[in-house]
Amino acid sequence: MKAFVIEHYGKDGLHAADVPRPQPGPRDVLVKVSAASINPLDKLVRDGEFKQLLKYKPPFILGHDVAGTVTSVGSAVRGFNVGDEVYARPRDLRIGTFAEYIAMDEDDVALKPATLTMAEAAALPLVALAAWQILVERAGIEPGSKVLVHGGAGGLGSTVIQLAKHLGAHVATTARGSAEDLVRSLGADVVIDYTQQDFSTVLSGYDLVIDGIGGDNLMKSLTVLAPGGLALGVAGPPDAAFARQLGAPRAFEAVLSFLSRKVRRAARKAGVRYSFFFMRASGEQLAHLAGLYNTGALHPVIDSVFAFDETPQAMAYVEDGKTKAGKAVLSFD
């Protein structure tokens, strides 16, 4: 089958290749891929940013989001049948959605939202799971909570806005002025044009801030939190809990604790909390989220669709910041 493979770490490491079709294990479903999508995580993995913790050994197939059709199932699979249309974010160390077929553990897979196309469904798994795990599991957002998400027009930001509003929160976001109409249509109550205004001078009393930028933006985000509020860093710095989440040796906990010491110290001084966030695969959560998309409570936001053969161009498009709103999708049809 054709796939896009990381032959070596680095920007020039992604190449098209002919590789064997995967053979599903007893708990696996084999899926013929109809669509995939690009995430910032693809660049990080390609460049080897997490290679000490996520030990992918080149050559390996890249890609974290998928929608497609089940073509065979392992002997122990009970939840899926041949012909099912599914979507998934395969678990770490079993990624590989930039390919014609992928075998995945059935626990990572869910029936795709029936109201969405394959391309729309492929845009969702990673960002939808991240939004759910941040808002519901980590922050316990409820009616009346105040949430700030940076980059509200992006794939994660546009999903967080919708889910936070569904949960009853008051939502603020930062975005370019050209994206204001979009993010307001998704549910944002307050929109800060970051090219014209400093969010930290006008916002205060927030229960949760989700930061995908890092650096000074993260440090300023601490100042808009209410006492005891939580800042979640999606872009880093990683902390010791991230090493534990990945099952890394204890030595890595000390290393990551050191890397995040500045922001954690600033958070403690301000009477707030900081934590790094890295999502995990969950077919059960995707099944619940599919219901929200089917009822229209949530909607996919897609910037552009590329042909599968244009995967390197799609990666460059996202990496160069050319997306105006939502996700870039790869279509195999």
Residue pairs with C-beta under 8 A, 6 or more apart in sequence:
1 18
1 19
1 20
1 21
1 99
1 100
1 101
2 16
2 17
2 18
2 19
2 99
2 100
2 308
3 16
3 17
3 18
3 19
3 61
3 96
3 98
3 99
3 100
4 14
4 15
4 16
4 17
4 61
4 62
4 63
4 98
4 99
4 311
4 312
5 14
5 15
5 16
5 17
5 19
5 58
5 59
5 60
5 61
5 62
6 13
6 14
6 45
6 46
6 56
6 58
6 59
6 60
6 61
6 62
7 13
7 14
7 15
7 17
7 58
7 59
8 58
9 46
9 47
9 48
9 51
9 58
10 46
10 47
10 48
11 46
11 47
13 46
13 58
14 46
14 62
14 311
14 312
14 315
16 309
16 311
17 59
19 61
19 99
21 100
21 101
22 30
22 96
22 101
22 102
22 103
23 30
23 103
24 30
24 72
24 73
24 74
24 103
25 74
25 103
26 74
26 75
26 76
26 77
27 74
27 76
27 77
27 105
27 106
27 107
28 73
28 74
28 77
28 103
28 104
28 105
28 106
29 70
29 72
29 73
29 74
29 77
29 80
29 86
29 103
29 104
29 106
29 109
30 70
30 71
30 72
30 73
30 101
30 102
30 103
31 66
31 68
31 69
31 70
31 71
31 86
31 88
31 101
31 102
31 103
31 104
31 109
32 68
32 69
32 71
32 100
32 101
33 66
33 67
33 68
33 97
33 99
33 100
33 101
33 102
33 332
34 67
34 68
34 69
34 118
34 119
34 122
34 331
34 332
34 333
35 66
35 67
35 68
35 118
35 119
35 121
35 122
35 329
35 330
35 331
35 332
35 333
36 63
36 65
36 66
36 67
36 97
36 98
36 122
36 308
36 329
36 330
36 332
37 65
37 122
37 123
37 126
37 155
37 327
37 328
37 329
37 330
38 314
38 315
38 317
38 318
38 327
38 328
38 329
38 330
39 64
39 65
39 126
39 127
39 155
39 327
40 212
40 235
40 318
41 64
41 126
42 62
42 63
42 64
42 315
43 315
43 318
43 319
44 50
45 54
45 56
45 62
45 95
46 62
46 315
52 248
52 252
53 242
53 243
53 246
53 248
53 252
54 92
54 93
54 246
55 93
56 93
56 95
60 95
60 96
61 95
61 96
61 97
61 98
61 99
61 102
62 95
62 96
62 97
62 98
63 95
63 96
63 97
63 98
63 99
63 102
64 89
64 90
64 95
64 97
64 125
64 126
65 87
65 88
65 89
65 97
65 122
65 123
65 124
65 125
65 126
66 87
66 88
66 89
66 90
66 97
66 102
66 104
66 122
66 125
67 85
67 86
67 87
67 88
67 112
67 118
67 119
67 121
67 122
68 85
68 86
68 87
68 102
68 118
68 332
69 83
69 84
69 85
69 86
70 80
70 81
70 82
70 83
70 84
70 85
70 86
71 82
71 101
72 82
73 80
73 81
73 82
73 106
74 106
77 106
78 106
79 106
79 109
80 86
80 106
80 109
84 111
85 111
85 112
85 118
86 109
86 110
86 111
86 112
87 109
87 110
87 111
87 112
87 113
87 121
87 122
87 124
87 125
87 286
87 290
88 104
88 108
88 109
88 110
88 125
88 281
88 283
88 286
89 108
89 125
89 126
89 129
89 279
89 281
89 286
90 96
90 97
90 102
90 104
90 105
90 108
90 281
91 104
91 105
91 108
91 280
91 281
92 246
92 280
92 281
94 104
94 105
94 108
96 102
98 308
98 311
98 330
100 332
106 283
107 281
107 282
107 283
107 284
108 281
108 282
108 283
109 283
109 286
110 283
110 284
110 286
110 287
110 289
110 290
111 287
111 290
112 118
112 121
112 290
113 120
113 121
113 124
113 290
113 293
113 294
114 290
114 294
115 293
115 294
115 296
116 124
116 293
116 300
118 331
118 333
119 302
119 305
119 329
119 331
120 300
120 302
121 300
122 329
122 330
123 155
123 300
123 301
123 302
123 326
123 327
123 329
124 159
124 289
124 293
124 300
125 286
126 155
126 279
127 155
127 156
127 158
127 159
127 327
128 159
128 163
128 286
128 289
128 298
129 279
129 280
129 281
129 282
129 285
129 286
129 289
130 156
130 159
130 234
130 277
130 279
131 156
131 159
131 160
131 162
131 163
131 164
132 163
132 285
132 288
132 289
133 277
133 279
133 280
133 282
133 285
134 160
134 208
134 210
134 232
134 277
135 141
135 147
135 160
135 163
135 164
135 167
135 169
135 208
136 167
138 230
138 232
138 275
138 277
139 145
139 147
139 207
139 208
139 230
139 232
141 147
141 164
141 167
141 168
141 169
141 207
141 208
142 167
142 168
142 169
143 167
143 168
143 169
144 168
144 169
144 170
145 164
145 167
145 168
145 169
145 170
145 207
145 208
146 169
146 170
146 172
146 205
146 206
146 207
146 208
146 226
147 160
147 164
147 169
147 170
147 171
147 172
147 206
147 207
147 208
147 209
147 210
148 171
148 172
148 173
148 174
148 199
148 203
148 206
148 208
148 209
148 210
148 221
148 224
149 156
149 157
149 160
149 161
149 164
149 171
149 172
149 173
149 209
149 210
150 157
150 173
150 174
150 194
150 209
150 210
150 211
150 212
150 213
150 217
150 221
151 157
151 173
151 174
151 175
151 212
151 213
152 158
152 160
152 161
152 173
152 174
152 175
152 179
152 183
152 186
152 188
152 191
153 175
153 176
153 179
153 182
153 183
153 301
153 324
153 325
153 326
154 212
154 323
154 325
154 326
155 301
155 323
155 326
155 327
156 210
156 212
156 234
157 173
157 175
157 183
157 210
157 212
158 182
158 183
158 186
158 301
158 325
158 326
159 298
159 301
160 171
160 210
161 171
161 173
161 183
161 186
161 187
161 188
162 186
162 187
162 297
162 298
162 299
163 292
163 298
164 171
164 187
165 171
165 186
165 187
166 292
166 297
166 298
170 189
170 190
171 187
171 188
171 189
171 190
172 188
172 189
172 190
172 191
172 192
172 199
172 203
172 206
173 183
173 188
173 190
173 191
173 192
174 191
174 192
174 193
174 194
174 199
175 182
175 183
175 191
175 192
175 193
175 194
176 193
176 194
176 195
177 193
177 195
177 196
178 324
179 324
179 325
180 191
180 193
182 301
182 325
183 191
184 191
186 299
186 301
190 203
192 199
192 202
192 203
198 220
199 220
199 224
200 220
200 221
200 223
200 224
203 224
204 224
204 226
205 224
205 225
205 226
206 224
206 225
206 226
206 229
207 225
207 226
207 229
207 230
208 229
208 230
208 231
208 232
209 221
209 222
209 224
209 225
209 229
209 230
209 231
209 232
210 232
210 234
210 277
211 217
211 218
211 221
211 231
211 232
211 233
211 234
211 235
212 234
212 235
213 235
214 233
214 235
214 236
214 237
218 231
218 233
218 235
218 263
219 263
219 266
221 231
222 231
222 263
222 266
222 267
222 270
222 272
222 274
223 270
225 231
225 270
225 272
226 272
227 271
227 272
228 271
228 272
228 273
229 272
229 273
230 272
230 273
230 274
230 275
231 263
231 267
231 272
231 273
231 274
231 275
232 274
232 275
232 276
232 277
233 263
233 274
233 275
233 276
233 277
234 277
236 259
236 260
236 276
237 256
237 259
237 260
237 262
237 263
237 276
238 256
238 259
238 260
238 276
238 278
239 256
239 257
239 259
239 260
239 264
239 274
239 275
239 276
240 253
240 254
240 256
240 257
240 260
241 275
241 276
242 256
242 276
242 278
243 250
243 252
243 253
243 255
243 256
244 253
245 278
245 280
246 278
256 276
260 274
260 276
263 274
264 274
266 274
267 273
267 274
289 298
292 298
293 299
293 300
300 326
300 327
301 325
301 326
301 327
302 326
302 327
302 328
302 329
303 323
303 324
303 325
303 326
303 327
303 328
304 314
304 317
304 323
304 328
304 329
305 328
305 329
305 330
305 331
306 313
306 314
306 317
306 328
306 329
306 330
306 331
307 330
307 331
308 330
308 331
308 332
310 330
311 330
314 328
314 330
317 323
317 328
318 328
